[in-house]
Amino acid sequence: MDDRGVKLRRSRFDRTAFLVSLLIAALLLVASRILPDRISLSLSLPGTLLALLLGFGLPRWFGYGIRQERAEKWKTDEQEKWGFHSRDREGPWINYVDYPVVRRTRVAEGKRFYSDWLIIRDGLVIVNPGVSMVRHDNRTVAYDFSCTRTYAWDGCTPKRFFYWIAVVGTPDWWHAARTIQTIDRSGRIVDREVVWQIAHHASLVHDALYQYLEHIPIAKKDVDRLFRDMLVEAGLHWSVAMIYHLAVRWFGPGPDPAVTRVENGHYRLIFPVTSGEPF
């Protein structure tokens, strides 16, 4: 197992918010030159830029220390338990599920991986599987689906708080009723009716897979394609889904070469609640 210390990725300086602020300020400057009678911002452009930077920066800077401490503790606990830890994720956490979410996909066929928040097992991707127990001495993993946990995510990334009064970022689009699959308390896969924004299901599965991208037996390109396919399946126009796909393909972080991959697909999965293997 990899027993090195945890690695947090977040920083106090938000490059994404800075670039967005510069872009908005540049657009306002251009608009003030094109329509000087209606938009007079050129003289106050520095103040506008400062207001934008503070709007994105203050929510990041205030509470930064406590968020770092909590993230480090969670990653340290995960490292000690599994021999690896998931990627650091910043939020904002505006969506959550308190039950397992199952996705069947060919990219997971014949592949296995186990962790606190993600299972990959023979064609299934399971997010938020419940309380887990791993034993490295006899190489077994157990999940208690009768004891659920809460998984939070931000939808399609990036998103940022703006002065704590608004969330600005990639849209998840309109709400729609759909059927997803979950796991009941006995460990059986069942259907569940939800009313989610169009991109929620795809972003949830994509976030969970990216969270363990250094260790899962699925390539980044396949994770990104699954994201695109789930967006189209949910009802998003293929052209918009392709834009989202290219964004994560080109700008989404790849596996960190400095992280040693830990494989546990050879561990035996056992079920303390039910007898046999329900899926």
N, C-alpha and C positions, 0 to 999 in steps of 0.2 A: 504493500500500500504506500501511497505517497503521503509522507508525514510532514511535508513542509507547511509553513504558515499560510494563512489565507491571503488572497490577493483581491483588493477592492479597486474598482475601475473608476469610480466617480471622482470628480475634482470640484474645487470651489468655482472654477471658471468654466462657464457653460459656452462652449464654442458655437453650438447650434443656435442658442438664443442670441448670441452676439451677431452672427451672420444674418439671422432673420431681422434683427433690429436695424442693421445696416441696409438691408434690402428695402425695408419699409421706409426708412428715412430717405433713401435714394429715390424711391417712387414718389414720395411726397415732394421732393425737390423738383423732379421732372414735371409733376402736375402743377406746381406753382409757377413754373416757367411757361407751361402751355396755356394755363388759365390764370393769369395773374390777377384778374378782376375777381375771381371766385375763391382762389386759394392763395393765401399770402403766408407762406411758411418759410420762405428762404431765409429771412432774417432770424427766425427762431428755430432753425434746424438743429443747432447744438442742443437747445433745450428739449426739442422733440426726441432726439436720439438719447439724451440722458434719461428722459421719462420712460422710454422703451426699455433701456438697459436696467433701470431700477425695477420696472414692472416685472421683468423676468428674473432679475438677480436677487431681489429681496427674499422671495419665497425659497430660493435655493440657499442663501447665506444664513438666514435665521433658522435655527434648529439643525444646522449642518452637523455639528458635533455629536448630538444625540443620535442622529440617524446613522452616522458612521459607527458609533459604538454598538448600536443594535445590529447593524449589518455584520460587523466583525464577529459579534457573539454568535449569531445564527450560522455564519459560515464556519466558524471554529467548531461549533457543535456538530455540524454536518461533516466536517473534515474528520473529526475524531470518530464519528459513527461509521462512515462509509469509506474513508480513505481518500476522499475527494470532496470538493464542494462546488456548488453551482455558481454561475456568474452573478456578479452584483447587478441588481436591477434598481432603477431609480424611481419609477413611477411617473406621474401621480397615480395612486391606486384608486381608480374610480369605478372599477367593476370587480365583482367577486363571485365565486361559486363555493357552496358549502357541501358539495357532493362530487363524486368522481364523474369525469366526462370521458367518454370512450369514442375513439375515431378508428374505423377500419381503413387501412390503406395498404396498397401493394408494396410501398417503399419500406414497410416494416415486416414484410413476410420473411420468415426464417431468421429473424433477428431478435435479440433479447438484451434488455438493459433494465436495471433496477435502481431506484433512488427514492428519496423522501417524497418528491412531488411528481415523479414521472416513471411510468412503466412502459417499456416496449417489449412486446411479446407476440411473436408469430402472427404478424399482420395487424396487431392492435397497438394503438397509442392511447395510454390511459393517463390523464392529468388529474392530480389531486386524489390519489388512490386511498387515502386514509392513513391511520397510524401504522407505522412500519417497525419491524424489528429485524436486524441483520446479525448473523453470527458468522464470523470469518473462520472460526475454527472448523466448523463442519460445512461451511459454504451453503447456508440456507438463508432465505429471505421470507418473511411472513408479513402479510397485510391484513389488518382487521377492518373490514369494510363496514362493520357496525359502529365503528368509532370514527366519525368523519372529521375532516379538517377544513379550513377555509383557505382558498387560493385566490389571491388578488392580482389583477393585472391592469394595464392602462389602455387596452384596446390597441389599435394600430399606432405604432410609434413613428415619430416622436410626438409627445404632448408636454406642455409646460403650464404651470400655474402662472397667471398674470395678476400681480398684486393680490393674490389669494381670492379674487372675486370672479375669476373666469379661468377656464381651461382652454388653451389654444394649441392647435396641432392638427394632425392628420385625422380627417373625419371617419367615423365608423358608420355613417349614413343612417337610414331610417329603420324603424322597428318593424319586425315581421314575425309572424308565428311560424315555428318550424319544429320538427321532431329531431331530437338528438338521442344518443344512447348514454346510459349511465349504468352503475352497478348498485344493486339494492343491498340491503343489510346482510342478506344470506350469501352474497357474492355472485349473484346471477346478473347477466347483462339484460337490461330492460329498456324500453323506450320511455322517453320523457318529453312532454310538450313544454316549450319555452317560448317567450316573446323576447327576442334579442334584437339588437341592432345588426344590420346585415353582416358586418365584418367581425362580430364578436367571436363566433365559433372558430373562424380561421385564425384570428389574432391570438386566441387563447392557446390553441394547439401549437402555433408557430412560436409564441413566447416560451412555452414550456420546453420545446425542443431546442431553442436557442439557449435556454438557460443551462443546458448540459451539452452544448455543441462539441466541447472538447472530448467528451467521453462516449456519446451515443454512436451506435454502429450505422448511422445514416449520414450521408454526405450533405453539406450545406446546400448544394444545388437542388437536391431532392426535397429538402425541407422547404426551400423557397418555392419550388414547383407545387408542392402540396398546398402551401398557402394560397397560391394563385388559383388552383383548382377548387379549393373550398370557397373562395370568394365568388367565383362564377357559379358554383353550385348553389350558393345562398341567394343568388339573384342579382349580383353586381354585374354591370355590363362588362363584357370581356375587355374592352379597351381600357376601362378604369382599373380592372384587375391586373392588366398587363403593366400599367404604370406603377401600381403597388409592387408588383413582382420585380420589376426592374430596380425599384428603389431599394428593396431589401437585398437584391442580388448584387448591386453595385456598391451600396453604402452600408449594408448590414455587416456587422463584424463577423469575421471568420474565426475558425478555431485559433486559439492563442498557442503559437508554437512553443512558448515557454512552459506550458502546462503539460505535465506528463499524463498521458491517457491511462485511465484505470478501467479495465474491463471486468464485468461481473456477470456477463451473460451465461456463464457456465454454472452459476449458483442455482440451487434448486428452490423453486417457489412452493411454499406450503401455505395452507389456509387454515387458520385456527378456528374459524367459525363454521365452515362447512367441510364435509369429507370429500376427498377427491379434488379434482380441478374443475371448477364451474365454467371456466373459459380457456 
